[in-house]
Amino acid sequence: LKSSQAVAGVADALAGIDDEAFRERYRQLVPHDYAPKYGEEDLEYSSGWFSGLREFYRAAAERGRAVLFTVDQ
């Protein structure tokens, strides 16, 4: 759970990571510590989701919303 105040901070932090910065950070991952699918196809997939996450937090911050986040595989 991220409070509305925390959401604003996350949105600011994510806004500071543009697509090129994300790509640079992604390429610094050590493949064997990440996944066998590490590479350009996974980079495109991950970059797309990261852009969506950045937009999600921006919109939540603008509306003063908190965010509850769960993950399941």
MOKA-V560330 format. One record per pair of residues at least 12 apart in sequence whose C-alpha atoms are under 7 Angstrom apart, sorted by sequence separation. I is the first residue (numbers start at 1). J is the second residue. D is the distance in Angstrom with one decimal. If there is no record, write none. Layout:
# MOKA-V560330
i->I j->J d->D
i->I j->J d->D
This chain:
# MOKA-V560330
i->15 j->54 d->6.6
i->14 j->54 d->5.6
i->11 j->54 d->6.6
i->11 j->57 d->5.0
i->10 j->57 d->7.0
i->11 j->58 d->5.1
i->7 j->57 d->6.5
i->11 j->61 d->6.7
i->8 j->61 d->4.8
i->7 j->61 d->5.7
i->4 j->61 d->6.7
i->7 j->66 d->6.3
i->4 j->64 d->5.5
i->7 j->67 d->6.9
i->4 j->65 d->5.0
i->4 j->66 d->4.2
i->3 j->66 d->4.5
i->2 j->66 d->5.6
i->3 j->67 d->6.7
i->2 j->67 d->5.1
i->1 j->67 d->5.7
i->2 j->68 d->6.3
i->1 j->68 d->4.4
i->1 j->69 d->6.4
